[in-house]
C-alpha cells in the first residue's frame, strides 16, 4: 500500500502592521486635466476676442487656435491644483493609521 505524501511544514507568524489610506494620484491628475479642459472651454467662449491681429505676431487667430492656446495653460494648471489637493488630503487623512494583525504563512517544500 502506497504511503500518503507528507504535508509540507507550515509556519505561521503573527505580526502587527500599520494600514493607512492614500489618494490615487492618477485619478486626481485625470480630474484636474478634465477641469482644465472645461475651464479652457469657458474662457474661450467668454472672451471671444476680436478680428484684430495680435500686437506681437500681427496674426489673426481663429477661435479654435485661441482655445488651443488657453488649453495649454489651463490643463497643466488643473493638474497642478488637483495634485495639491491630493497632497493635502494625504497629509490630513494619511495621519490616521490603524494597527491590524496580519499572519504570514510560510510553506516549506
N, C-alpha and C positions, 0 to 999 in steps of 0.2 A: 504494500500500500504506500503510495507516494506521501511524502511529508508536506504539510502545507507550508507555503513560503512564510518566512519570518517577516513580521511587521517592522518597518524602519523605526529607529529610535526617535522619539519626539521630545522636543524640549520647548516648554512654554515659559516665556519670560514676560512678566507684567511690569510695565513702566508707566510713568506719568508723562503726558505731552501737553503742550500749550496749543490751543486752537484759536485762531482769530480770523475774522472776515476781512477780505481785501477787495477793493473795487476792481472791476475788469477794465483795464485801461483801453483796450481796443474798442469796447462799446462806447466809452466816453469819447474817444477820438472820432468815431463814426458819427455820434450825435453832434459833436462840435462842428464837424465838416458839413453836416446837413443843416445845422443852424446857420453856418456861414453862407451857404448857398441861398437860403431863404432870405437872409438879411441883404445879400447882394441883389436878389431879385427885387426886393422892396426899394432899395436905394436906386437901382437902375430905372425903375418906373417912376419913383417920386421925383428924381432930379433928371428930367428929360433932357435938359441941355438945349442948346440952340444949334442952328445950322452953321454957326460961325466957325472958322478954322481955329485950331488950338494956337495960343500965342507962342508956344515953344516950338512946335513942329510945323505949324501952318498947314495942318491936315485936318480935314473934316472927318470925324469918327462917326460910324453908324451906331445905332443903339445896341446892337449885338457886340460890337467891339468895346463899347463903354461897359457893358455888362461883364465882359471877359476881364477887363482891367480891374473893375471893382471886385470881381470874384478872386482875383489874385491876392487881394488884401484881406477879404472877408473870411475865406476858408482857413488860412493859417491862424487868423485871429480867433476864429471859433474853436479850432482845435486847441490853441493855447489856453483859452478860457476854460474849456472842458477839462483839460489836464490839471489846471489849477484847482478846479472843483474836486476832481478825483483825489488829488493830493491832500486837500483839506479834509475830505471825507476819510481818507486813510489815517490821517493824524488824529482825528477825533474818534472815529469808530475803531480804529486799529488798536487803540489803547486797551480796549475791553477784550481781554483774553480770558479764556476759561480753561481749567485743567481737566483733562479727561484721562481715563485709564485705558491704555492700549495693551494688547497682548501680541507678542511676536512669537510665531510658531516656527521652529526650525526642524526640518526633516532631514535626517541623515540617510544616505543611501547605503 
